[in-house]
Amino acid sequence: MTIRKLRTQRDNQQWMLDLALNMRGRVQNFERDDLETPTRAHNYRMLPKQWRKKAEHDEALGRQAQAQGFDATACEHYDHAVEAYRMAQHPIFYDDNPIKLDLYGRLNEVVDRRSEVAPHPVERVEVPFDDGKTISCLLHLLPDRRKAPCVIYVPGMDQAKEAFPKVTGNPAIARGMHILSMDGPGQGNSNIQKIRAVAENYERAGAAVIDYLEQREEVDSEKIGIYGVSMGSYWSLRLASYDHRPAALASGVACFNPNNTIFTQSSPRFKQQFMYMAGMDDEDEFDEMAVQMTVKGYADKVECPTLLVTGEFDPLCPLEDAIEVYGDITARKEMWVVEDQFHPLWGIPNLGKLDCHHYIIDWLSRALLKGETNEDRVAYVPVQGDGPFGECEWQPPVGPGEAYF
């Protein structure tokens, strides 16, 4: 019998990851105090089962509410079930794994059930991509399907098209815009199809989605915006540098240069996950690719008004890195630095316990519906202030390459 070789050198830290999960209820973003898991998981292998159990309960509640004709309640339960099934399949980092495929099938079924009771149309969209494959999307349309701006949501590494927006309380719909969420290369159904997160695949996939939206009669093709979160903050900047059709770009929950800290200093989970997304088992090969994962040399090619949003102490994007990216952008630009916050920016006191989504979608609605953006404004969003639109202009005390604390 031979000892199984670890895929990455940091896999020998798995016991620490299990310990952190056992003690803190999280496998990453350890600065946050809220639990990430639905019930206590004692080690990483328990995650799919724990999330599956929650998903099954949420789904059962939704089915009962739907059977009783209580569509609004059913929709909320299905929102929770969608997220739980998504999280159940996500930690399985192996192609064609039967448990992953089963959980993903259940996820799809609940997404379709939710569409039956949703207060606005939610359509599945399959955008043709390489070799007969597709980029899978969910398109949330305004109830009257009127011609309006559309936001493309670029999810993060630990997200997929089902993660945002939820149907209940959809912030884009509430602000008069359609929104499409995509499974880019390495995400969601792209994983199932083996569409890998390598080279310029994400940029090409995003451009294909824009091509599709331009053909939709409900979409004002001159007012397509991009909103990227976490690893999506990197992909969205690269997409806007590659394709100049977007009218506005919001890049938040910063991970602008993944080649810096995410694969080397943060939780081993990130590298484990992204190697799967890239379809790589050779760590040296992956490291060579990761060196190229930067917006340096790309940010200055973005032409549309751009908003950057970062936590003051986000370990996945040190503030000096965010300041450098902001300085490289030559288009109209604005940056919000959220006091004492980390990664991600959900339920934070700076925004009255709201997620950053609400405020970033506000910025996009102003940019797309009114054509109004600020020019070269940096805001420091305090814990006890009135938010990023108040008088909180700030001059960062450090520049690129100068360590912030």
DRENDO-1510 file (C-alpha; in Angstrom, 1 decimal, always signed):
<recs>
REC; n; res; u; v; w
REC; 1; MET; +0.0; +0.0; +0.0 .
REC; 2; THR; +1.3; +3.5; -0.9 .
REC; 3; ILE; +0.7; +6.7; +0.9 .
REC; 4; ARG; -1.6; +9.0; -1.1 .
REC; 5; LYS; +0.3; +12.0; -2.3 .
REC; 6; LEU; -1.2; +15.3; -1.3 .
REC; 7; ARG; -2.4; +17.5; -4.1 .
REC; 8; THR; -0.9; +20.7; -2.7 .
REC; 9; GLN; +1.7; +21.3; +0.0 .
REC; 10; ARG; -0.8; +23.2; +2.1 .
REC; 11; ASP; -3.1; +20.1; +2.2 .
REC; 12; ASN; -0.9; +19.0; +5.2 .
REC; 13; GLN; -2.8; +21.8; +7.1 .
REC; 14; GLN; -6.1; +20.1; +6.7 .
REC; 15; TRP; -6.2; +19.3; +10.4 .
REC; 16; MET; -6.0; +23.0; +11.1 .
REC; 17; LEU; -8.9; +23.6; +8.7 .
REC; 18; ASP; -10.9; +20.9; +10.4 .
REC; 19; LEU; -10.1; +22.4; +13.8 .
REC; 20; ALA; -11.1; +25.9; +12.7 .
REC; 21; LEU; -14.4; +24.5; +11.3 .
REC; 22; ASN; -15.1; +22.6; +14.5 .
REC; 23; MET; -14.3; +25.6; +16.7 .
REC; 24; ARG; -15.4; +28.5; +14.6 .
REC; 25; GLY; -18.0; +27.1; +12.2 .
REC; 26; ARG; -16.0; +28.4; +9.2 .
REC; 27; VAL; -13.4; +27.2; +6.7 .
REC; 28; GLN; -12.3; +30.6; +5.5 .
REC; 29; ASN; -12.8; +34.3; +6.2 .
REC; 30; PHE; -12.0; +33.6; +9.9 .
REC; 31; GLU; -12.2; +37.3; +10.8 .
REC; 32; ARG; -16.0; +37.1; +10.7 .
REC; 33; ASP; -17.9; +36.2; +13.9 .
REC; 34; ASP; -21.0; +34.6; +12.2 .
REC; 35; LEU; -21.2; +30.9; +11.6 .
REC; 36; GLU; -20.9; +29.7; +8.0 .
REC; 37; THR; -22.3; +26.2; +8.6 .
REC; 38; PRO; -26.0; +25.4; +9.3 .
REC; 39; THR; -25.1; +23.1; +12.2 .
REC; 40; ARG; -21.9; +22.1; +13.8 .
REC; 41; ALA; -19.6; +20.2; +11.5 .
REC; 42; HIS; -16.7; +18.6; +13.3 .
REC; 43; ASN; -14.6; +18.2; +10.1 .
REC; 44; TYR; -14.6; +19.3; +6.5 .
REC; 45; ARG; -16.0; +16.0; +5.2 .
REC; 46; MET; -19.2; +16.6; +7.1 .
REC; 47; LEU; -20.1; +19.8; +5.2 .
REC; 48; PRO; -22.0; +18.3; +2.3 .
REC; 49; LYS; -24.2; +16.2; +4.6 .
REC; 50; GLN; -24.9; +19.1; +7.0 .
REC; 51; TRP; -25.8; +21.4; +4.2 .
REC; 52; ARG; -27.9; +18.7; +2.5 .
REC; 53; LYS; -29.9; +18.1; +5.6 .
REC; 54; LYS; -30.7; +21.8; +5.9 .
REC; 55; ALA; -31.6; +22.0; +2.2 .
REC; 56; GLU; -34.0; +19.1; +2.5 .
REC; 57; HIS; -35.8; +20.7; +5.4 .
REC; 58; ASP; -36.1; +24.1; +3.6 .
REC; 59; GLU; -37.3; +22.3; +0.4 .
REC; 60; ALA; -40.0; +20.4; +2.4 .
REC; 61; LEU; -41.2; +23.6; +3.9 .
REC; 62; GLY; -41.3; +25.3; +0.5 .
REC; 63; ARG; -43.2; +22.4; -1.0 .
REC; 64; GLN; -45.8; +22.5; +1.7 .
REC; 65; ALA; -46.3; +26.2; +1.5 .
REC; 66; GLN; -46.6; +26.0; -2.3 .
REC; 67; ALA; -49.2; +23.2; -2.0 .
REC; 68; GLN; -51.2; +25.4; +0.3 .
REC; 69; GLY; -51.1; +28.3; -2.2 .
REC; 70; PHE; -48.8; +30.4; -0.1 .
REC; 71; ASP; -46.4; +31.3; -2.9 .
REC; 72; ALA; -44.6; +34.2; -1.1 .
REC; 73; THR; -43.7; +31.9; +1.8 .
REC; 74; ALA; -42.7; +29.1; -0.6 .
REC; 75; CYS; -40.4; +31.4; -2.5 .
REC; 76; GLU; -38.6; +32.4; +0.7 .
REC; 77; HIS; -38.1; +28.7; +1.7 .
REC; 78; TYR; -36.9; +27.9; -1.8 .
REC; 79; ASP; -34.4; +30.7; -1.6 .
REC; 80; HIS; -33.0; +29.1; +1.5 .
REC; 81; ALA; -33.1; +25.6; +0.0 .
REC; 82; VAL; -31.3; +26.8; -3.2 .
REC; 83; GLU; -28.5; +28.2; -1.1 .
REC; 84; ALA; -28.2; +25.1; +1.1 .
REC; 85; TYR; -28.1; +22.7; -1.9 .
REC; 86; ARG; -25.5; +25.0; -3.6 .
REC; 87; MET; -23.3; +24.9; -0.5 .
REC; 88; ALA; -23.8; +21.2; -0.1 .
REC; 89; GLN; -22.3; +20.4; -3.5 .
REC; 90; HIS; -19.7; +23.1; -3.5 .
REC; 91; PRO; -17.1; +21.6; -1.1 .
REC; 92; ILE; -16.7; +18.4; -3.3 .
REC; 93; PHE; -13.7; +19.2; -5.5 .
REC; 94; TYR; -13.8; +16.2; -7.9 .
REC; 95; ASP; -15.1; +15.8; -11.4 .
REC; 96; ASP; -18.1; +13.5; -12.0 .
REC; 97; ASN; -18.5; +12.8; -8.3 .
REC; 98; PRO; -21.8; +11.0; -7.9 .
REC; 99; ILE; -22.7; +12.8; -4.7 .
REC; 100; LYS; -21.9; +16.2; -6.2 .
REC; 101; LEU; -24.0; +15.4; -9.3 .
REC; 102; ASP; -26.9; +14.3; -7.2 .
REC; 103; LEU; -26.8; +17.4; -5.1 .
REC; 104; TYR; -26.5; +19.6; -8.1 .
REC; 105; GLY; -29.5; +17.9; -9.7 .
REC; 106; ARG; -31.5; +18.7; -6.5 .
REC; 107; LEU; -30.3; +22.3; -6.7 .
REC; 108; ASN; -31.6; +22.6; -10.2 .
REC; 109; GLU; -35.0; +21.1; -9.3 .
REC; 110; VAL; -35.5; +23.6; -6.5 .
REC; 111; VAL; -34.4; +26.5; -8.7 .
REC; 112; ASP; -37.2; +25.6; -11.1 .
REC; 113; ARG; -39.7; +25.2; -8.3 .
REC; 114; ARG; -38.8; +28.6; -7.0 .
REC; 115; SER; -39.4; +30.1; -10.5 .
REC; 116; GLU; -42.9; +28.7; -10.4 .
REC; 117; VAL; -43.8; +30.9; -7.4 .
REC; 118; ALA; -41.5; +33.9; -8.0 .
REC; 119; PRO; -43.0; +37.4; -8.1 .
REC; 120; HIS; -41.0; +38.2; -11.3 .
REC; 121; PRO; -39.9; +36.1; -14.3 .
REC; 122; VAL; -36.7; +34.1; -13.7 .
REC; 123; GLU; -35.4; +32.4; -16.9 .
REC; 124; ARG; -32.7; +29.8; -17.4 .
REC; 125; VAL; -30.3; +31.0; -20.1 .
REC; 126; GLU; -27.7; +28.8; -21.9 .
REC; 127; VAL; -25.2; +30.9; -23.8 .
REC; 128; PRO; -23.3; +28.9; -26.4 .
REC; 129; PHE; -19.6; +28.5; -25.6 .
REC; 130; ASP; -16.7; +26.3; -26.7 .
REC; 131; ASP; -17.3; +23.0; -28.4 .
REC; 132; GLY; -21.0; +22.8; -27.9 .
REC; 133; LYS; -20.9; +23.7; -24.2 .
REC; 134; THR; -22.8; +26.6; -22.6 .
REC; 135; ILE; -22.5; +29.3; -20.0 .
REC; 136; SER; -25.4; +28.8; -17.7 .
REC; 137; CYS; -27.2; +31.8; -16.4 .
REC; 138; LEU; -30.3; +32.9; -14.5 .
REC; 139; LEU; -32.0; +36.0; -15.9 .
REC; 140; HIS; -34.2; +37.9; -13.4 .
REC; 141; LEU; -36.6; +40.2; -15.4 .
REC; 142; LEU; -38.7; +43.0; -14.2 .
REC; 143; PRO; -42.3; +41.9; -13.8 .
REC; 144; ASP; -43.5; +43.9; -16.8 .
REC; 145; ARG; -40.5; +42.9; -18.9 .
REC; 146; ARG; -40.0; +46.5; -20.0 .
REC; 147; LYS; -36.9; +47.6; -21.7 .
REC; 148; ALA; -34.4; +48.5; -19.0 .
REC; 149; PRO; -30.8; +48.4; -18.0 .
REC; 150; CYS; -29.4; +45.0; -17.1 .
REC; 151; VAL; -26.7; +44.1; -14.6 .
REC; 152; ILE; -24.5; +41.0; -15.1 .
REC; 153; TYR; -23.5; +39.5; -11.8 .
REC; 154; VAL; -20.1; +37.9; -11.7 .
REC; 155; PRO; -20.0; +35.5; -8.7 .
REC; 156; GLY; -17.0; +34.8; -6.5 .
REC; 157; MET; -15.0; +31.6; -6.2 .
REC; 158; ASP; -17.3; +30.2; -3.5 .
REC; 159; GLN; -20.4; +31.3; -5.3 .
REC; 160; ALA; -22.4; +30.4; -8.4 .
REC; 161; LYS; -25.3; +31.9; -10.4 .
REC; 162; GLU; -27.7; +30.8; -7.7 .
REC; 163; ALA; -25.9; +32.6; -4.9 .
REC; 164; PHE; -27.1; +36.1; -5.8 .
REC; 165; PRO; -29.6; +37.6; -6.3 .
REC; 166; LYS; -32.2; +35.8; -4.2 .
REC; 167; VAL; -35.7; +36.1; -5.6 .
REC; 168; THR; -37.2; +37.5; -2.4 .
REC; 169; GLY; -36.0; +41.1; -2.0 .
REC; 170; ASN; -34.0; +41.2; -5.3 .
REC; 171; PRO; -32.2; +44.6; -5.1 .
REC; 172; ALA; -31.9; +45.0; -8.9 .
REC; 173; ILE; -35.6; +44.4; -9.6 .
REC; 174; ALA; -36.5; +46.8; -6.8 .
REC; 175; ARG; -34.4; +49.5; -8.5 .
REC; 176; GLY; -35.9; +49.1; -12.0 .
REC; 177; MET; -33.2; +46.9; -13.6 .
REC; 178; HIS; -33.0; +43.4; -14.9 .
REC; 179; ILE; -30.1; +41.2; -13.5 .
REC; 180; LEU; -28.4; +38.2; -15.0 .
REC; 181; SER; -26.1; +36.0; -12.9 .
REC; 182; MET; -23.7; +33.7; -14.7 .
REC; 183; ASP; -21.8; +30.5; -14.1 .
REC; 184; GLY; -18.5; +31.6; -15.5 .
REC; 185; PRO; -15.7; +29.1; -16.2 .
REC; 186; GLY; -15.0; +27.1; -13.0 .
REC; 187; GLN; -18.3; +27.9; -11.4 .
REC; 188; GLY; -21.5; +26.0; -11.0 .
REC; 189; ASN; -22.7; +24.3; -14.1 .
REC; 190; SER; -19.4; +25.2; -15.8 .
REC; 191; ASN; -17.7; +22.8; -13.4 .
REC; 192; ILE; -20.1; +20.1; -14.3 .
REC; 193; GLN; -19.3; +20.7; -18.0 .
REC; 194; LYS; -15.6; +21.0; -17.3 .
REC; 195; ILE; -15.3; +24.6; -18.5 .
REC; 196; ARG; -12.1; +25.6; -16.7 .
REC; 197; ALA; -11.2; +28.9; -15.1 .
REC; 198; VAL; -8.0; +29.3; -17.1 .
REC; 199; ALA; -6.4; +31.9; -19.4 .
REC; 200; GLU; -9.0; +34.3; -20.8 .
REC; 201; ASN; -11.9; +31.9; -20.5 .
REC; 202; TYR; -13.8; +34.2; -18.1 .
REC; 203; GLU; -13.4; +37.2; -20.3 .
REC; 204; ARG; -14.6; +35.3; -23.4 .
REC; 205; ALA; -17.5; +33.9; -21.4 .
REC; 206; GLY; -18.6; +37.3; -20.2 .
REC; 207; ALA; -18.4; +38.7; -23.7 .
REC; 208; ALA; -20.6; +35.9; -25.0 .
REC; 209; VAL; -23.1; +36.8; -22.3 .
REC; 210; ILE; -23.1; +40.4; -23.4 .
REC; 211; ASP; -23.7; +39.3; -26.9 .
REC; 212; TYR; -26.7; +37.4; -25.7 .
REC; 213; LEU; -28.2; +40.2; -23.7 .
REC; 214; GLU; -27.8; +42.6; -26.6 .
REC; 215; GLN; -30.4; +40.4; -28.5 .
REC; 216; ARG; -33.0; +40.5; -25.7 .
REC; 217; GLU; -35.7; +43.0; -26.4 .
REC; 218; GLU; -36.1; +43.6; -22.6 .
REC; 219; VAL; -32.5; +44.8; -22.3 .
REC; 220; ASP; -31.3; +48.3; -23.1 .
REC; 221; SER; -28.1; +47.2; -24.8 .
REC; 222; GLU; -26.5; +50.6; -24.2 .
REC; 223; LYS; -27.0; +50.2; -20.4 .
REC; 224; ILE; -25.4; +46.9; -19.5 .
REC; 225; GLY; -23.5; +47.0; -16.2 .
REC; 226; ILE; -21.1; +44.5; -14.5 .
REC; 227; TYR; -21.1; +43.7; -10.8 .
REC; 228; GLY; -18.4; +41.3; -9.6 .
REC; 229; VAL; -17.8; +40.1; -6.0 .
REC; 230; SER; -14.8; +38.5; -4.4 .
REC; 231; MET; -12.9; +36.5; -7.1 .
REC; 232; GLY; -15.6; +38.1; -9.3 .
REC; 233; SER; -14.1; +41.5; -8.5 .
REC; 234; TYR; -11.0; +40.3; -10.3 .
REC; 235; TRP; -12.9; +38.6; -13.2 .
REC; 236; SER; -15.1; +41.7; -13.7 .
REC; 237; LEU; -12.2; +44.0; -14.0 .
REC; 238; ARG; -10.6; +41.7; -16.5 .
REC; 239; LEU; -13.8; +41.4; -18.4 .
REC; 240; ALA; -14.3; +45.2; -18.6 .
REC; 241; SER; -10.7; +45.6; -19.8 .
REC; 242; TYR; -11.4; +42.9; -22.5 .
REC; 243; ASP; -14.8; +44.1; -23.7 .
REC; 244; HIS; -15.7; +47.8; -23.7 .
REC; 245; ARG; -19.4; +47.5; -24.1 .
REC; 246; PRO; -20.4; +47.7; -20.4 .
REC; 247; ALA; -21.7; +51.1; -19.4 .
REC; 248; ALA; -20.6; +50.8; -15.7 .
REC; 249; LEU; -18.6; +48.4; -13.6 .
REC; 250; ALA; -18.8; +47.7; -9.8 .
REC; 251; SER; -16.1; +45.5; -8.4 .
REC; 252; GLY; -16.5; +44.7; -4.7 .
REC; 253; VAL; -15.5; +42.5; -1.8 .
REC; 254; ALA; -12.0; +42.9; -3.2 .
REC; 255; CYS; -9.8; +40.2; -4.5 .
REC; 256; PHE; -8.3; +42.3; -7.3 .
REC; 257; ASN; -5.0; +40.5; -7.5 .
REC; 258; PRO; -5.5; +36.8; -6.5 .
REC; 259; ASN; -1.8; +36.1; -7.2 .
REC; 260; ASN; -1.0; +38.0; -4.0 .
REC; 261; THR; -2.4; +36.5; -0.7 .
REC; 262; ILE; -5.4; +34.2; -1.4 .
REC; 263; PHE; -3.4; +31.1; -2.5 .
REC; 264; THR; -0.5; +31.6; -0.1 .
REC; 265; GLN; -1.5; +33.2; +3.2 .
REC; 266; SER; -5.2; +32.6; +3.6 .
REC; 267; SER; -7.2; +29.4; +4.2 .
REC; 268; PRO; -5.9; +26.3; +2.2 .
REC; 269; ARG; -9.5; +25.9; +1.1 .
REC; 270; PHE; -9.0; +28.7; -1.6 .
REC; 271; LYS; -6.2; +26.9; -3.4 .
REC; 272; GLN; -8.0; +23.5; -3.1 .
REC; 273; GLN; -11.1; +25.0; -4.6 .
REC; 274; PHE; -9.4; +26.9; -7.5 .
REC; 275; MET; -7.2; +24.0; -8.6 .
REC; 276; TYR; -10.5; +22.1; -9.1 .
REC; 277; MET; -12.0; +25.1; -10.9 .
REC; 278; ALA; -9.0; +25.2; -13.2 .
REC; 279; GLY; -9.0; +21.4; -13.8 .
REC; 280; MET; -5.4; +21.1; -12.4 .
REC; 281; ASP; -3.8; +18.5; -10.1 .
REC; 282; ASP; -0.3; +19.6; -10.5 .
REC; 283; GLU; +0.5; +22.4; -8.0 .
REC; 284; ASP; +3.5; +23.7; -9.9 .
REC; 285; GLU; +1.4; +24.1; -13.0 .
REC; 286; PHE; -1.2; +25.9; -11.0 .
REC; 287; ASP; +1.3; +28.2; -9.4 .
REC; 288; GLU; +2.6; +29.2; -12.8 .
REC; 289; MET; -0.9; +30.1; -13.9 .
REC; 290; ALA; -1.7; +31.9; -10.6 .
REC; 291; VAL; +1.2; +34.3; -11.1 .
REC; 292; GLN; -0.7; +35.7; -14.1 .
REC; 293; MET; -3.9; +36.3; -12.1 .
REC; 294; THR; -3.6; +40.1; -11.7 .
REC; 295; VAL; -5.3; +43.2; -13.0 .
REC; 296; LYS; -1.9; +44.9; -13.3 .
REC; 297; GLY; -1.7; +46.0; -17.0 .
REC; 298; TYR; -5.4; +45.5; -17.4 .
REC; 299; ALA; -7.1; +48.1; -15.0 .
REC; 300; ASP; -5.9; +51.0; -17.2 .
REC; 301; LYS; -7.8; +49.4; -20.2 .
REC; 302; VAL; -11.2; +49.7; -18.4 .
REC; 303; GLU; -13.2; +52.5; -20.1 .
REC; 304; CYS; -16.5; +52.7; -18.3 .
REC; 305; PRO; -17.2; +54.4; -14.9 .
REC; 306; THR; -15.9; +52.1; -12.2 .
REC; 307; LEU; -16.6; +51.6; -8.5 .
REC; 308; LEU; -14.2; +49.6; -6.3 .
REC; 309; VAL; -15.3; +48.5; -2.8 .
REC; 310; THR; -13.1; +46.9; -0.2 .
REC; 311; GLY; -12.9; +46.2; +3.5 .
REC; 312; GLU; -10.2; +48.2; +5.3 .
REC; 313; PHE; -8.5; +45.0; +6.5 .
REC; 314; ASP; -9.5; +42.5; +3.8 .
REC; 315; PRO; -6.8; +39.8; +3.9 .
REC; 316; LEU; -7.5; +38.9; +0.3 .
REC; 317; CYS; -6.7; +42.4; -0.9 .
REC; 318; PRO; -4.4; +44.4; +1.4 .
REC; 319; LEU; -5.4; +48.1; +1.3 .
REC; 320; GLU; -2.2; +49.1; -0.4 .
REC; 321; ASP; -3.1; +46.7; -3.3 .
REC; 322; ALA; -6.6; +48.2; -3.6 .
REC; 323; ILE; -5.0; +51.7; -3.7 .
REC; 324; GLU; -2.7; +50.6; -6.4 .
REC; 325; VAL; -5.5; +49.2; -8.6 .
REC; 326; TYR; -7.5; +52.3; -8.0 .
REC; 327; GLY; -4.6; +54.4; -9.1 .
REC; 328; ASP; -4.2; +52.4; -12.3 .
REC; 329; ILE; -7.7; +53.0; -13.4 .
REC; 330; THR; -7.9; +55.9; -15.9 .
REC; 331; ALA; -11.7; +55.9; -16.4 .
REC; 332; ARG; -14.1; +57.8; -14.1 .
REC; 333; LYS; -13.7; +56.1; -10.8 .
REC; 334; GLU; -14.7; +55.8; -7.2 .
REC; 335; MET; -13.6; +53.7; -4.3 .
REC; 336; TRP; -15.2; +52.8; -1.0 .
REC; 337; VAL; -13.0; +51.6; +1.9 .
REC; 338; VAL; -15.3; +50.1; +4.6 .
REC; 339; GLU; -13.9; +50.8; +8.1 .
REC; 340; ASP; -12.8; +47.7; +10.1 .
REC; 341; GLN; -14.3; +45.3; +7.6 .
REC; 342; PHE; -12.8; +42.2; +6.0 .
REC; 343; HIS; -14.0; +39.7; +3.5 .
REC; 344; PRO; -16.9; +39.5; +2.6 .
REC; 345; LEU; -19.1; +42.5; +3.2 .
REC; 346; TRP; -22.4; +40.9; +4.3 .
REC; 347; GLY; -24.5; +42.1; +7.2 .
REC; 348; ILE; -22.0; +44.8; +8.3 .
REC; 349; PRO; -22.7; +47.5; +10.9 .
REC; 350; ASN; -21.3; +50.2; +8.6 .
REC; 351; LEU; -24.4; +49.6; +6.5 .
REC; 352; GLY; -26.9; +49.0; +9.3 .
REC; 353; LYS; -26.4; +45.3; +9.0 .
REC; 354; LEU; -27.3; +45.3; +5.3 .
REC; 355; ASP; -25.1; +43.6; +2.7 .
REC; 356; CYS; -22.9; +45.7; +0.4 .
REC; 357; HIS; -25.1; +44.5; -2.5 .
REC; 358; HIS; -27.8; +47.1; -1.7 .
REC; 359; TYR; -25.4; +50.1; -1.8 .
REC; 360; ILE; -23.5; +48.8; -4.8 .
REC; 361; ILE; -26.7; +48.2; -6.8 .
REC; 362; ASP; -27.7; +51.8; -5.8 .
REC; 363; TRP; -24.5; +53.0; -7.3 .
REC; 364; LEU; -25.1; +51.0; -10.5 .
REC; 365; SER; -28.7; +52.2; -10.7 .
REC; 366; ARG; -27.6; +55.8; -10.6 .
REC; 367; ALA; -24.9; +55.1; -13.2 .
REC; 368; LEU; -27.1; +53.1; -15.6 .
REC; 369; LEU; -30.5; +54.9; -15.1 .
REC; 370; LYS; -29.2; +58.4; -14.7 .
REC; 371; GLY; -25.7; +58.4; -16.2 .
REC; 372; GLU; -24.4; +59.9; -13.0 .
REC; 373; THR; -21.1; +58.9; -11.3 .
REC; 374; ASN; -18.4; +60.6; -9.3 .
REC; 375; GLU; -15.0; +61.4; -10.6 .
REC; 376; ASP; -12.0; +60.3; -8.5 .
REC; 377; ARG; -13.7; +60.0; -5.1 .
REC; 378; VAL; -12.4; +57.8; -2.3 .
REC; 379; ALA; -14.8; +57.3; +0.6 .
REC; 380; TYR; -14.0; +55.9; +4.0 .
REC; 381; VAL; -17.3; +54.3; +5.2 .
REC; 382; PRO; -17.3; +54.5; +9.0 .
REC; 383; VAL; -18.8; +52.0; +11.4 .
REC; 384; GLN; -21.2; +54.7; +12.8 .
REC; 385; GLY; -21.6; +56.9; +9.8 .
REC; 386; ASP; -24.4; +57.5; +7.2 .
REC; 387; GLY; -22.9; +55.2; +4.5 .
REC; 388; PRO; -20.8; +55.6; +1.4 .
REC; 389; PHE; -23.0; +58.4; -0.1 .
REC; 390; GLY; -22.5; +60.7; +2.8 .
REC; 391; GLU; -19.6; +63.2; +3.4 .
REC; 392; CYS; -16.9; +60.7; +4.0 .
REC; 393; GLU; -14.2; +61.6; +1.5 .
REC; 394; TRP; -10.8; +60.3; +2.4 .
REC; 395; GLN; -7.2; +60.6; +1.5 .
REC; 396; PRO; -5.5; +57.1; +2.0 .
REC; 397; PRO; -2.5; +57.5; +4.3 .
REC; 398; VAL; -0.4; +55.0; +2.3 .
REC; 399; GLY; +0.4; +54.5; -1.4 .
REC; 400; PRO; +1.0; +51.5; -3.6 .
REC; 401; GLY; +3.5; +49.1; -2.0 .
REC; 402; GLU; +3.4; +50.9; +1.4 .
REC; 403; ALA; +2.1; +48.5; +4.0 .
REC; 404; TYR; -1.1; +49.7; +5.7 .
REC; 405; PHE; -0.5; +48.7; +9.4 .
</recs>
